[in-house]
């Protein structure tokens, strides 16, 4: 539950940032100097260091153009990521997280300063409104519940509000300095629409990525770091959280989400793996030109065809709970009685009668199939009206079944409109220019580490 809540919070923050369309991974790779490139800096082959300088030994504090980032700022932001990783990280991994969080806080500070320098400060009212929206999404109407949760996780409301302030500020800067100067021609949009029509019936893959650039010299260490991240993800760490903190692709701000892409836009190694993956599967690290990537398949679909998972389902959930001190034998007997009662149900109108006999609860709801857990989607879509899934759950969480009582299948998928494609291509260009703008802010900044 803790991991899911933190993931939702981080995912909610990603949704507050500048929207962007899928960008091919090749466009995100950082070009690396090869052995035949000219030595433009005239650096001698045999370098002698005149003083010890281990950047990793610095404490996690900095002053950015006069604004102080404290150790507490870093600790509170790290706590969010640790909570998303089941509350435990190895010491070596924790050191890497702290260094990356400090880099993120420096960027965040530069973004806030850029907005203030252009007389676009973010008001506390704006921040509080966004904070309340996140609280409502995850904890209901009371923001105090999210306050208590963040404090209990070792973070603070102030830390999350600072992140919100940075993202609103950066949106404002981008809207003023970049968005008005991005243009996409009608011819480009028509060419894109024609390309998509020609690809109707082929598959698209929605991929999450954590991209780490390498050089021949750094490759072994980067791969080791990627393996450490992979291990944490396999133990329940939040992919969105790790992508936001560690990925060095422009998709990091969106939790690593590339959006829907076709395999021919991906490096060959990624395309080969994606073709064999199922939604929800995690693979990596994969070596690609210029770096390594951890890949998470979020979804896949066929262009121009309706997806069965978009069907709207009318469901009845029949569930039972167990006393805290129930014995294994008592639990097994109750589960068997529950299973027998479910088998006796004669359609959706009979669910309440059967539930009453065994003290079960019935809840009715409408939900899209894709919103169900991955393990249940195939099972529920194969049901006829009045049929149920096999029982699932545990003694701790309760045992339940889902009964299908109605299904509205999606209509045939419509092709993207001219306006949609125009917006997507504009968003791609805005995102790329925003990255360059931030690099310029870093280059001009005065940063002191302590």
C-alpha positions in Angstrom: 0.0 0.0 0.0 2.9 2.4 0.8 4.6 1.8 -2.5 1.3 2.2 -4.4 0.5 5.5 -2.7 4.0 7.0 -3.2 3.9 5.9 -6.9 0.5 7.6 -7.3 1.9 10.8 -5.7 4.9 10.8 -8.0 2.8 9.9 -11.0 0.4 12.7 -10.1 3.3 15.1 -10.0 4.4 13.9 -13.4 1.0 14.7 -14.8 1.4 18.3 -13.5 4.4 18.9 -15.8 4.6 19.9 -19.4 2.8 17.3 -21.5 4.9 15.7 -24.3 4.4 13.2 -27.0 6.5 10.0 -27.5 10.1 10.8 -28.5 12.3 8.1 -30.2 15.1 6.9 -27.9 17.7 7.6 -30.6 16.9 11.3 -30.3 17.6 11.2 -26.5 21.0 9.6 -26.6 24.0 11.7 -25.8 26.7 11.6 -28.5 30.0 10.3 -27.2 33.4 11.1 -28.4 35.1 8.2 -30.1 38.8 7.3 -30.0 39.3 9.0 -33.4 37.7 12.3 -32.4 40.1 15.2 -32.2 41.4 16.2 -28.8 40.0 19.7 -28.9 40.8 20.4 -25.3 44.5 19.4 -25.9 44.5 17.3 -22.7 47.7 15.2 -22.3 47.4 11.4 -22.2 49.1 11.1 -18.9 47.1 13.2 -16.3 48.5 13.9 -12.9 45.9 15.1 -10.3 47.3 17.9 -8.1 44.7 17.4 -5.3 42.3 14.7 -4.2 38.8 15.4 -5.6 36.1 12.9 -4.9 32.8 14.5 -5.9 31.0 11.6 -4.3 32.5 12.5 -0.9 30.7 15.9 -0.8 27.9 16.3 1.7 24.5 16.7 0.1 24.1 20.5 0.4 24.6 23.3 -2.1 24.1 27.0 -2.7 22.6 27.8 -6.1 22.9 31.4 -7.1 22.5 32.3 -3.4 19.7 29.8 -2.7 20.6 27.2 -0.1 19.7 23.5 -0.5 20.0 22.0 2.9 20.7 18.4 4.0 17.1 18.3 5.3 15.8 19.2 1.8 17.7 16.2 0.4 16.7 13.9 3.3 13.0 14.6 2.8 13.0 14.1 -0.9 15.0 10.9 -0.5 12.4 9.6 2.0 9.8 9.7 -0.8 11.9 7.4 -3.0 12.8 5.1 -0.1 9.2 4.7 0.8 8.4 3.8 -2.8 11.1 1.1 -2.5 9.5 -0.8 0.3 11.2 1.4 2.9 14.7 0.0 2.5 17.7 0.7 0.3 21.3 -0.7 0.6 23.8 1.9 1.8 25.5 2.2 -1.6 22.2 2.6 -3.4 21.2 5.3 -0.8 24.4 7.2 -1.6 23.5 7.2 -5.3 20.0 8.3 -4.6 21.2 11.2 -2.5 23.5 12.5 -5.2 20.8 12.3 -7.8 18.3 14.0 -5.6 20.7 16.8 -5.0 21.1 17.2 -8.8 17.3 17.3 -9.1 17.0 19.9 -6.4 19.6 22.1 -8.1 17.6 21.9 -11.4 14.4 22.6 -9.5 16.0 25.7 -7.8 17.2 27.0 -11.2 13.7 26.6 -12.6 12.1 28.5 -9.7 14.7 31.2 -10.0 14.2 31.5 -13.8 10.5 32.1 -13.2 11.1 34.7 -10.5 13.7 36.5 -12.6 11.1 36.9 -15.4 8.5 38.2 -12.8 6.5 35.0 -12.9 6.7 33.9 -9.2 4.5 31.0 -8.2 2.0 31.9 -5.5 1.4 29.8 -2.4 -2.2 29.6 -3.4 -1.3 27.9 -6.7 1.0 25.4 -4.9 -1.6 24.7 -2.2 -4.3 24.1 -4.8 -2.2 21.5 -6.6 -1.2 19.9 -3.3 -4.9 19.6 -2.4 -5.6 18.0 -5.8 -3.0 15.3 -5.1 -4.3 14.8 -1.6 -7.8 14.3 -3.0 -6.6 11.8 -5.6 -4.8 9.7 -3.0 -6.4 10.3 0.4 -9.8 11.9 -0.1 -10.8 15.4 0.7 -8.7 15.9 3.8 -5.2 17.2 3.0 -4.2 16.5 6.6 -4.2 12.8 5.8 -1.5 13.3 3.2 0.4 15.6 5.6 0.5 12.8 8.2 1.4 10.2 5.6 4.4 12.3 4.3 5.6 13.0 7.8 5.3 9.3 8.7 7.4 8.4 5.7 10.2 10.7 6.8 9.4 13.4 4.3 7.3 16.5 4.8 4.5 18.5 3.1 7.0 21.3 2.5 9.2 19.0 0.4 6.4 17.9 -1.9 5.1 21.5 -2.2 8.6 22.6 -3.2 8.6 20.1 -6.0 5.2 21.3 -7.1 6.4 24.9 -7.0 9.3 23.9 -9.3 7.2 22.2 -11.8 4.6 25.0 -12.0 7.4 27.5 -12.3 9.1 25.6 -15.2 5.8 25.3 -17.0 5.4 29.0 -16.8 8.9 29.6 -18.1 8.4 27.2 -21.0 5.0 28.7 -21.9 6.5 32.2 -22.2 10.0 31.5 -23.7 9.5 28.4 -25.8 6.0 27.5 -26.7 5.1 30.6 -28.7 8.2 30.1 -30.9 7.5 26.5 -31.8 5.9 25.9 -35.2 4.8 22.8 -37.0 3.7 23.1 -40.7 0.5 21.7 -42.1 2.6 19.6 -44.5 4.4 17.9 -41.6 1.1 17.0 -40.0 -0.4 15.6 -43.3 2.7 13.5 -43.8 2.4 12.1 -40.2 -1.3 11.3 -40.8 -0.5 9.5 -44.0 2.2 7.5 -42.3 -0.1 6.5 -39.5 -2.8 5.4 -41.9 -0.3 3.3 -43.7 0.6 1.6 -40.4 -3.0 0.8 -39.5 -3.1 -2.7 -38.1 0.5 -2.7 -36.8 1.3 -2.7 -33.1 2.4 0.2 -30.9 4.1 -0.2 -27.6 3.9 2.1 -24.6 7.3 1.8 -22.9 8.8 3.2 -19.8 12.6 3.7 -19.8 15.4 4.5 -17.4 18.2 5.6 -19.6 21.8 5.9 -18.4 24.5 7.2 -20.9 27.9 5.5 -21.1 31.3 5.9 -22.5 33.8 3.0 -23.0 35.4 4.1 -19.8 32.3 4.4 -17.7 30.3 1.5 -19.1 31.2 -1.1 -16.4 30.3 1.2 -13.6 27.1 2.4 -15.3 26.0 -1.2 -15.9 26.7 -2.0 -12.2 24.5 1.0 -11.2 21.8 -0.2 -13.6 21.8 -3.6 -12.1 21.4 -2.1 -8.6 18.4 -0.1 -9.8 17.0 -3.2 -11.5 17.3 -5.1 -8.3 15.4 -2.4 -6.4 12.6 -2.4 -8.9 12.3 -6.2 -8.8 11.9 -5.9 -5.0 9.0 -3.5 -5.4 10.5 -0.1 -6.1 8.5 2.4 -8.0 9.5 2.6 -11.7 8.1 6.1 -11.9 10.1 7.3 -8.9 13.4 5.7 -10.1 12.9 7.0 -13.6 12.4 10.6 -12.3 15.5 10.4 -10.1 17.9 8.4 -12.2 17.0 8.4 -15.9 19.0 10.9 -18.0 16.5 10.9 -20.8 14.1 13.8 -21.5 11.3 11.4 -20.4 12.5 11.4 -16.8 10.1 14.2 -16.0 7.2 11.9 -17.0 8.4 9.0 -15.0 10.2 7.5 -18.0 7.1 7.2 -20.1 7.9 7.2 -23.8 4.3 7.0 -24.7 3.2 4.7 -27.5 5.9 4.1 -30.1 6.5 1.7 -33.0 9.4 -0.7 -32.8 11.1 0.7 -35.8 11.8 3.9 -33.9 13.7 2.1 -31.1 17.2 0.8 -31.0 17.4 -2.8 -32.3 18.1 -4.3 -28.9 15.1 -2.6 -27.3 12.8 -3.5 -30.2 13.8 -7.2 -30.0 13.0 -7.3 -26.3 9.7 -5.3 -26.5 8.3 -7.6 -29.1 8.6 -10.5 -26.7 7.3 -8.6 -23.6 3.9 -8.6 -21.9 2.4 -5.5 -20.3 3.8 -5.1 -16.8 7.0 -6.9 -17.6 10.4 -5.3 -16.7 13.7 -6.1 -18.5 17.2 -4.7 -18.3 19.7 -3.4 -18.3 19.9 -3.5 -22.1 23.0 -2.2 -23.9 22.1 0.3 -26.7 24.3 2.7 -28.6 25.5 5.4 -26.2 24.2 3.8 -23.0 22.1 1.2 -21.2 18.3 1.2 -20.6 15.9 -0.5 -18.2 12.7 -1.0 -20.0 9.2 -1.5 -18.6 6.3 -2.4 -21.0 3.3 -0.4 -19.8 0.9 -1.4 -22.6 0.7 -2.5 -26.3 -2.1 -2.0 -28.8 -2.9 -2.4 -32.5 -3.2 0.8 -34.5 -6.7 1.5 -35.7 -8.3 -1.3 -33.8 -10.5 -1.2 -30.7 -8.8 -2.6 -27.6 -11.0 -5.0 -25.7 -9.5 -3.7 -22.5 -11.3 -0.4 -23.1 -14.7 -2.2 -22.6 -16.8 -0.8 -19.8 -17.7 -3.6 -17.4 -20.6 -3.7 -14.9 -19.3 -5.9 -12.0 -20.5 -7.2 -8.7 -17.8 -8.0 -6.2 -18.7 -10.7 -3.6 -16.2 -10.8 -0.7 -15.7 -12.2 2.7 -13.3 -11.2 5.5 -11.7 -13.1 8.4 -11.3 -12.5 12.1 -7.8 -11.5 13.1 -7.2 -14.6 15.1 -8.7 -17.1 12.7 -7.0 -20.5 12.5 -5.9 -22.1 9.2 -8.5 -24.8 9.5 -11.3 -22.2 10.1 -10.1 -20.1 7.2 -10.0 -23.1 4.9 -13.5 -24.1 5.9 -14.9 -20.6 5.3 -13.2 -20.3 1.9 -14.7 -23.6 0.9 -18.2 -22.5 2.0 -17.6 -19.3 0.0 -16.6 -21.2 -3.1 -19.6 -23.5 -2.9 -21.9 -20.5 -2.5 -20.5 -18.8 -5.5 -21.0 -21.9 -7.6 -24.7 -21.9 -6.6 -25.3 -18.3 -7.8 -27.8 -18.2 -10.8 -26.9 -15.0 -12.4 -26.3 -11.4 -11.2 -29.8 -11.1 -9.7 -29.0 -14.0 -7.3 -25.7 -12.7 -5.9 -27.2 -11.0 -2.9 -29.2 -14.1 -1.8 -26.1 -16.3 -1.9 -24.0 -13.7 -0.2 -26.5 -13.4 2.7 -26.2 -17.2 3.4 -22.5 -17.0 4.0 -22.2 -13.5 5.5 -20.5 -12.1 2.4 -20.6 -8.5 1.1 -21.7 -7.5 -2.4 -20.5 -4.2 -4.0 -21.5 -3.2 -7.5 -19.5 -0.9 -9.7 -18.6 0.0 -13.3 -15.0 0.0 -14.4 -13.0 -0.2 -17.6 -11.3 -3.6 -18.0 -7.8 -2.0 -18.4 -8.2 -0.5 -14.9 -8.3 -3.9 -13.3 -5.0 -5.7 -12.2 -3.2 -7.3 -15.1 -3.8 -10.8 -13.7 -7.6 -10.3 -13.8 -8.0 -8.6 -17.2 -7.8 -11.8 -19.3 -10.0 -13.7 -16.9 -12.7 -11.1 -16.7 -12.8 -10.5 -20.5 -13.4 -14.2 -21.1 -16.5 -14.3 -18.9 -20.1 -14.5 -20.1 -22.8 -12.4 -18.3 -23.5 -13.9 -14.9 -20.2 -15.8 -14.6 -17.5 -15.1 -12.0 -13.7 -15.1 -11.8 -12.0 -17.7 -9.6 -11.7 -16.7 -6.0 -8.7 -14.5 -5.2 -7.2 -12.7 -2.2 -5.8 -13.8 1.1 -6.9 -14.3 4.7 -5.3 -10.9 5.6 -7.0 -9.0 2.8 -10.1 -11.0 2.4 -11.2 -13.4 -0.4 -13.5 -12.2 -3.2 -14.8 -12.9 -6.7 -15.9 -10.6 -9.5 -19.1 -11.3 -11.4 -19.7 -9.9 -14.8 -23.1 -8.3 -15.0 -22.8 -6.2 -18.1 -20.2 -5.2 -20.8 -20.1 -2.3 -23.3 -17.4 -3.1 -25.9 -15.5 -0.1 -27.3 -16.3 1.2 -30.7 -13.7 0.9 -33.5 -10.8 3.2 -32.7 -10.8 6.4 -34.6 -7.7 7.8 -36.4 -5.9 10.7 -34.8 -7.2 14.1 -35.9 -5.2 16.8 -37.6 -5.3 18.9 -34.4 -4.2 16.0 -32.2 -1.1 15.3 -34.4 -0.3 19.0 -34.6 -0.4 19.2 -30.8 1.8 16.1 -30.4 4.5 17.3 -32.7 4.5 20.7 -31.1 4.8 19.1 -27.7 7.8 17.1 -28.9 9.7 20.2 -30.0 8.8 22.1 -26.9 10.2 19.4 -24.7 13.5 19.2 -26.6 13.9 22.9 -26.5 13.1 23.0 -22.8 15.9 20.5 -22.1 18.3 22.8 -23.9 17.1 25.8 -22.0 17.7 24.0 -18.7 21.2 23.0 -19.8 21.9 26.7 -20.5 20.7 27.6 -17.0 23.0 25.1 -15.5 26.0 26.4 -17.5 25.4 30.0 -16.3 24.7 29.1 -12.6 26.9 29.8 -9.6 26.8 26.6 -7.5 28.8 26.1 -4.3 28.9 22.7 -2.6 29.5 22.3 1.1 
